[in-house]
Amino acid sequence: MARFRSLDDIQFAGRRVVVRVDLNVPLQSGEVSDTTRIDRIVPTLNELADAGAIVAVLAHFGRPKGKVAAAMSLAPIARPLAAALGREVKFVATDWHDDAPTDAVAAARPGDVLLLENTRFHPGEEANDPALSQRMAALGDLYVNDAFSAAHRAHASTVGVARLLPAAAGRAMQAELVALQAAFEAPARPLVAVVGGAKVSTKLDLLGNLTRIADTLIIGGGMANTFLAAGGIDIGQSLCEHDLLETARKVMSNSSANNCQILLPQDAVVAKEFTAGAANRTCPVSNIAEDEMMLDIGPATIAAVNAALDGAATLVWNGPFGAFEIAPFDTGTVATAQHAAGLTKAGRLVSIAGGGDTVAALNHADAAEDFTYVSTAGGAFLEWLEGKELPGVEVLQGE
């Protein structure tokens, strides 16, 4: 991709800056239960405020479908955001039809941080309505996008306003783009990709792109079952998309044509029921009984995955190997994730991970902190892996 503009390319001291962030955080009883996304935007917001900028923060929360919904207000997030920043955050209630945002910015002083209400309370947000984009752009002199997770959406707050103001990536967005460019534009090779999860159908574009650029593609989770079945292996009651067997064969054929090796499970941990502590056994994938289901990879597969990681220079990881949420079916994900983390910590591997259940799986394995970069983005990370252009990133590109 072309070079993108960052905070290093704009003069923001003492100016009004509209900043798009990701505050779609989990709430339990009105309290934020995971502050990861808040923590990641702290460097950008404090850098701007410390320079005397007036910072107007835009974000969405949930899916209010263009209507005001009290349960999806950003008001409860103002206090934890202030705590993370170590400075006051003024919440601005608005339905985006009134003048509250304009009045709040006009009354603000240099260094103030304003958190504006959920952008999706206005139907024009998701429609990328020019009038709403103009209203948002009027709040600032500059625009900064620090929400890579929303960059795959061409909304008013991610694209519309960015076309009306000088625009740049914030520090969190910058870190994400640098990491992804390192993994895909000129990666150190061999490049190994791990793709897990439940269904092939949700990751067809991803598999297609990775077979073109990866040296080794490791397929795990429920989607591996479809590939095994496509190869003629009886997988019993395991999750499988039988209507996609021919598609799986085409992926394997394309992979071979592109000199990309596919690594599938050799053995598996199987059980007759999917419950915590269920009776289970380990067997070769060719020896699964008709009333059993695969719920994790076995020790031979773990060893094969770790050997592939030992020979890799770059790793891209998306999705778990098994039903990691339930013991003992988390063993494969934990063992391989910890091995990748160890190689990264030793300076032998550049490891990029994200999307779906990946962050939860790596946190469960206590491995996330040692990966080179773990993305909190879901759909945007997946679309980048699929080789798609992200409108929220394109609009930040410049000379």
KOLRODREN-797417 format. One record per residue: x, y negated, z negated of N, C-alpha, C in turn. Coordinates in pm, whole numbers, plus 50000, padded with zeros to 5 digits. Layout:
N
XYZXYZXYZ;...
***
This chain:
399
500845011950000500005000050000500874987650000;500324976250037501074963750036501354959449892;502254950149878502594945349744501384938349685;501124940649556500014933949488500564922849400;499754912449380500164901249297499944904749149;500834900049065500724902248921500784888748848;500764889248716500864876848638502154869448665;503154876648713504444870248744504344861048865;503264862248942503114854549066502174842649055;501604840548938500664829448923501064820748804;500714807948811500974798648702499684796948621;499634803248505498384803448430498404795148302;499554789848266499644782148142498674770348143;497824769548040496904758448026495734758348123;495534769248196494464769448295493314778448250;492204777648320491064786448292491244799348374;491214810748305491454823448373490294833048347;489684837748454488634847848446489314861548453;489104869848352489794882748344488784894148340;488864902948437488004914948438488724926148364;488094931848264488704942548185487734954348177;488214965148118487384976848095487104978047945;485874975347907485454976747768484334987147756;484304996347851483295006947848483775017747750;483785014047623484355022547518483255030347447;483605041447383482595049247311482175042347181;480875041647160480325035947037479575046646959;479805047146829479085056146740478565048046622;477245047446610476585039446505477055024946510;477225019846632477605005946649479075002946632;479895013246610481335011346590482105018046704;483195011746747484035017446852484805029346795;484625040946855485275053146803486615056046868;486905049546980488185051347048488575037847109;489665032047062490065018547104491085018547217;491305030047281492365031047383492225020247490;491035018547543490855008747651491014994447600;490634991947477490864978747418492354976247401;493044985947349494484984347325495254981147453;494814986947564495554985247689495424971247749;494384963947713494224950447769494804939647679;495254943447560495814933747466496984925847525;497964932447590499104924747643498694913747739;497764916547829497334906447926496614894947859;495644898047774494854887347712495724878647621;496624884747546497474876647458498504868647536;499014874147645499984866647726499324854047782;498094855347828497374843847882497034833647773;496474838547662496074829547554497274822747490;498374830147474499584824447414500144813147499;499874813647629500354803147720499394791247726;498344791747644497404780647640496294781447742;496104793247803495004794747897493684796247821;492614792147884491264795247835490864808247905;490624818747827490434832147881488964836047874;488344837847991486944842147999486914856748042;486534865547951486614879947974485314885348031;485424892248144484284898848206484434913948189;483314920648162483324935248149481904940448161;481794953448192480484959848191480454970048077;479264974648046479104985047945477874993247980;478085006048008476955014648040476335011548174;475085015748191474365014148318472995007648294;472974994748266471684988048240470864985548365;471434988348484470714987248611470144973248637;470954963148608470584949548642469584943048549;469364949048431468424943448335469094942048198;468634932448120469164930647985468714942347899;469684949047837469394960547750470214958847624;469544956447513470234953547387471214964447348;470874976947378471744988247342473044988147421;473104980447529474314979947612474994966347606;474714958847502475364945947484476824947947445;477664938547486479074938847449479314932347312;478264927247249478424920347121479164928647016;478884941747001479594949546899481084951246926;481504948147048482904950247084483754937947056;483124926547031483884914147007484774915546884;484244921346778485034922346654486254931646669;486104943846722487294952146741488274946346842;487774938946941488674932447035489474921646965;488824913846880489524903446803490574909646712;490234920846650491194927446561492414932146638;492204937446758493324942246840494194930746888;493554919346920494304907746970494964899846858;494424900946738494924892946628494534878346641;493394875746707492914862246724491384862546740;490764851046721489314850346731488844852946874;487734859946885487074862047013485654856847001;485294847547086483944841747083483054849247180;482014855547129481074862747216480064853047275;479794854347404478854845547473477674853847523;476534852247459475324859247501474764852547626;474434860547727473894855147851473214866247929;472264862548013471694872148107472254869748247;473234860848257473904857148380473004849448476;471844845048426470994835848502471034821948441;471534821048317471524808248246472894801548254;473044790348182474284782548185475194785448066;474874795647988475664798447868477144800647898;477514808548001478944810248031479634797148067;478984789148151479564776348192479754767048072;478764766247987478834757647869479934762447773;480054775447757481054780847664482474777847712;482714779447841484044776547895484334761647885;483334753447912483534738947904483894734447764;483354741347664483624737647524484884744047469;485474753347542486644760747492487894752147493;488814755947407490104749247397491204758747443;492364753147481493474761847523493774772647419;493914784947466494194796147376492954803647333;491764798347364490524805247327490284817347415;489704827647354489294839647427487774841047413;487084841247525485634842747527485274856347586;484424863747516483924876347570482504873847619;482304874547751480994872147809480184885147814;478884883747808477994895247803478124904247926;477694916347910477704926948011477364921648152;478304922648243478084917648379476954925148450;476704937348411475674945348477474264942048428;474134932148340472804927248305472184919648421;472994916348521472514909248640472544918948757;471444920148832471424929648945472434926349054;472914913949057473884910049158475274915249133;475554920349013476884925548984477214937449074;476414947749068476704959649147476434957649295;475634947649329475354944449470476424935249529;477384930849447478404921349490477754908949552;476784903649479476004892249525476854879549531;476894872749644477714860749658477374849749557;476094848249524475704837849429476264840649291;476204853349247476774856849117478294855549119;478914859349229480364857849243480764843249229;480004834349291480274820049281480124815249137;479084820049069478854816248929480034820548841;480524832648864481664837548787482944829948822;483144827348951484354820348994484404806148940;483244799948920483194786248868483694785348724;483844796748659484304796748520485824795248510;486534796948621487994796948611488714790448726;490014788948707490904784248813491614796048878;491724807048801492434818948846491634831248807;491894842448877491234855048845492294865748822;492094873748717492994884848686492154897448666;492534908048734491844920848716492754930148636;492284934148519493034943448435492234956248412;491324959148505490434970748492490584979848612;491654987548617491844996948728490665006648736;490095010248622489005020048619487775015348694;487665002248719486524996848795486934992448934;488174995248973488704990149099488134997349221;487475008749201486885015749314485475010749344;485005000949265483684995249286483794981149346;483104978949455483104965549517481974957449455;482184953149331481174945549257481554930749255;480624922549207480884908149201482094905149113;482224912049000483294909048906484624915648942;484634924649039485874931349077486384926949214;485474922949301485854919049437485344905149473;484074902649447483474889949487484214877849433;484424877349301485094865849241486564865449282;487164877049306488584877649344488824871449481;487804871049563487944864949696487764849749692;487334844649578487074830349565488134822849485;488994830249414490034824149331491374830749359;492474823849333493774830649338493724842549242;494094854449290493864866649213495144874549191;495224881349076496404889249042496004900748951;496884910548942496684921848851497184918248712;496464922648610496924921348473497964931848443;498484931648321499574940748286499144955448287;497924958548241497464972348241497274977248385;496644969048468496474972348610497834973948677;498754965148647500084965748704500774978848669;500704982948542501334995348499500725007348572;499425007048589498745018048658499195018948804;499215007548872499585007449013501035011449034;501915006848946503325010648957503485025648940;502785031348842502875045748817502345053748936;501215049648990500615057049101501435055549230;501985043749251502845042049368504085050949358;504635052049237505815060349218505505075049247;504275079149216503885093149234503515096449379;503055086349455502505089549586503195082949704;503765071249687504325064449803505735069249838;506535071349736507885076549760508295084949639;507565095849614507825103649493509155111149499;509755112549383510895121649373510345135749394;511025143649471510535157049503511435167749443;510815179449417509485184149454508365177149376;507215175149445506015169649385505055181149358;504715183049232503775193449192502485186949145;501355192149191500055187049149499285197949077;498715194548963497835203548889496415198348903;495525206848953494125203148966493275213748896;492535209548794491665218548723490245213148724;489445218248634488055213948629487115224948674;485835221948675484835232248696484575235548841;484465225248928483935227849061484845222949173;484945231149277485645227349399484895216049469;483565216549464482735207149539482975192649502;483405190149378483645176249335485045171549370;485895180549420487285176849443487795180949581;486895181749677487305185649812488265175649873;487935162549864488815152349920490165152249849;490135154449719491375154849641492255166349688;491675178249699492445189849743492995187649884;492175181849970492635179350106493825170050111;493805159450031494915149950030496155156149967;495985163449858497135169049788497845179849870;497095187449949497755197550033498625191050140;498355178350168499165171150267500435165150206;500395161850076501535154450020502295161849912;501695172149851502375179249742503205190849797;504235194449722505035206149757504415218749697;503815217249579503125228449514501815223349455;500735230549479499425227349425498995238549332;498865235249205498465245049104496985243049075;496185253249098494735252149079494315260348958;493605253748866493165260548745491715257448714;491295261348594489915258848553488925266948634;487665263048626486615270248697486805270248847;487415259648900487575258949045488525269649098;489455274249013490355284849056489595297749086;488475299849015487685311849036487175312649179;486755301249234486245300949371487345304949470;488565300349443489695303949531490035318749519;489975324049396490245338249377489195346649450;487935342649435486855349949503487005349149655;487485337549703487705335949847488795345349897;489665349449806490725358949841490315373349821;489045375549789488555389149776488615395049638;488885386949537488985392049400487625391249332;487235402349266485975402649193486185395849058;485515384549037485735376748914484595378248814;483775388448830482725391148734481715379948723;481455375648598480475365148573481105351148565;482325349948609483025337048602482325326548687;482415314048642481885302848719482485302948858;481635302348960482135302949097481125296649192;481615289049289480765283249392480855292249516;480005302249518480075312249624479805306349762;479095295149768478815288949897480015281349952;481085280549873482275273149918483485282249940;483245295149952484375304349972485105301350102;484365298550208485015295550335485785282350328;485225272850252485915260050232487235262350159;487215270850059488435273949984489465280250076;489015288950164489955295350259490585284850351;489795275050392490325264450478491365256050404;491095253250274492065245750194493385253450187;493295266650167494505274750159495225275350293;494465275850400495065275950533495775262750563;495105251750530495715238550552496955236850466;496905242050346498045241050256499255248250317;499015260050370500095267650433500655260250553;499775254250632500225246750750501065234650712;500805229050594501535217250547502705220850457;503035233650450504145238350365503945234750218;502695235050176502375232750035501975246149974;502735250449875502445263149810501285261649712;500325270749716499235270949620499495281649514;499395277649389499585286949278498235288849209;497755301349208496495304949145496755313949024;495785315248934495985323948817496305338348856;497265344148783497605358348799496885366948697;496715361248579496005368248473495095358248402;494205363348320493185354648259492775359948123;492295350648041491645354247916490155354647948;489545366147924488145368047962487305371747840;486035368647849485085371847741483715374147803;482825380147725481475382747773480525371347739;480965362447650480145350747616481035338747590;480475327047619481235314647606480905308047473;481525312847368481335307447234482665307147161;482775298447063484005297546985484275310846915;485525315446926485925327746859485355340346920;484805339447041484215351147106485275361947128;484845374547117485765385547146486285383947288;487585385447305488195383247436489365392547459;489805393147580490995401047614491725394247728;492965397847749493765392547858494005403647958;493805400548084493965410648188494365404048320;494895411948414495145406348547493835401948609;493875391748696492625386848755491945397448840;492685407848880492115418648961491405429148876;491415426948743490855437048652489765431248563;489025421348613487935415148536486675423548554;486055427248442484835435348448483665427048498;482625433748546481495426648607480695418548507;480825421748376480095414048275480995404448198;482195401648250483145392548185483315379848266;483755369348198484025356548265485405351448226;486065344948321487375338848295487175325748220;487885324048109487755311848030489095304848006;490185311348044491505305148031492495313148114;493645307148140494725314548206495485322748104;496095333548151496855342348064498325338948059;499105346647980500535343447961501375344148087;501065353148179501845353848303501635341348387;500395336348389500115324048463500745312148396;500695311648263501355300748190502825300348225;503465312048229504885312648262505135307848405;504245311448498504415307348637504235292248653;503245286648582503035272248586504245264948529;504705269448415505855262848351507115263848438;507265275048509508415276448600508315266448714;507105264448766506905254448871507215240448820;506815237548696507115224548637508605222848616;509295233548581510755232848562511455228548690;510885232348804511505228948932511005216148993;510085209348924509485197148979510255184648939;510135174349021510675161248985509535151648951;508365153749015507185145548991505975154648970;505145151048873503935158648844502735149348845;501675153548914500375146748908499385156748852;498685153048743497825162448671496405157048664;495455165348709494035161548702493205173848667;492785174848542491885185548502492555196348419;491815202648326492355213048238492385226848305;493095236248242493195249748296492045258748252;491455255948139490375264548090489405256648006;488615263847930487615257647842488325252747716;489125242147733490015237747626489275232847503;488015229547515487255224347401486995235047296;487095247647335486735258647245487915268247228;488365270147103489415279947076488815293947088;489595303647137491025302847170491295299847317;490305294047387490425292447531491145279547571;491825273547474492615261447500494105264547516;494485277047499495905280747495496645276847622;496065279847739496755276947864496975262147886;495945254147861496075239647878497095233947781;497035238247655497955233047554499395236747587;499625249347622501005253947647501635247047767;500885245547875501445239347996501585224247979;500615218047912500695203547888501885200247800;502095208047697503235205547609504555207947681;504575217647771505805220047848506105208147939;505065202948006505245191148092505695179148010;505115177547892505495166447804506945167547762;507375179747732508765181847692509745178547804;509405182647926510275179648040510345164548064;509205157848046509175143348064510025136447959;509855140647836510615134547726512115136547744;512485147647807513905150647831514445143347954;513575135748023514005128248139514115136448266;513495148248267513585157148383512375156448474;511335149248432510095149248507509375135848495;508845130848606507935119448604506525125148608;505735122748505504425129048493503315118648486;502375119648579501235110548588499965118848573;499075114748483497855122448460496665113248444;495475118548469494275110648448493065116748514;491905110848484490665114948545489925125548467;488605124248462487765134648403488125138148260;488255151048235488565155948101490065156048073;490855151048166492295152348154492845145548030;492425133248005492935125847889492575133347760;491335137947750490925145447631491735158147615;492005164947726492775177347721494205174847676;494825164247729496205161347691496295156447547;495295148947504495265144847363495085156947272;494235166247313494025178447237495325186247224;496135185947329497425192947329498525185047260;498185172947215499175164047153500345161547249;500005159847377501015158247481500945144847552;499825137647539499605125547619500685115047599;501125113047477502085102247449503425104347518;503755116747551505045119347613504985120047765;503775119247824503685118247969504155104448012;504665103348134505125090448185503995080348185;502835084548234501675075748237500405084148236;499475080248149498165086748144497105076248171;496365078048277495345068448317494055070948242;493435060148194492125061248131490995059648233;491375057448359490375055948465489865069648507;488605070348542488015082848588487895082948738;486805077048789486545077048932487615070049014;488155059048963489175051649038490455059849052;490845066648946492045075048951491835086349052;490655092549047490365103449139490375098749283;489775087149310489735082149447491135078449497;491975073549407493365070749448494045083849488;493845094549406494455107449438493925112949570;492705109149603492105113649728492635106049849;493445095749822494025087949930493145076749980;492115073049903491185062649944491665048749902;491305038849981491595025049944490595020549837;491085013449738490225008449630489984993549653;488734989349670488474975249701488994965549596;488954969449469489444960749364490944959149363;491644968349429493094967249443493444959849572;492734963049678492994956549807492954941449796;492014936249718491824921949708492954915149631;493804923049565494954917449490496234917749571;496154922949690497374924449771497774911149832;499074909349843499584896949899501004898749946;501554888349998502934888950049503924889449933;
***
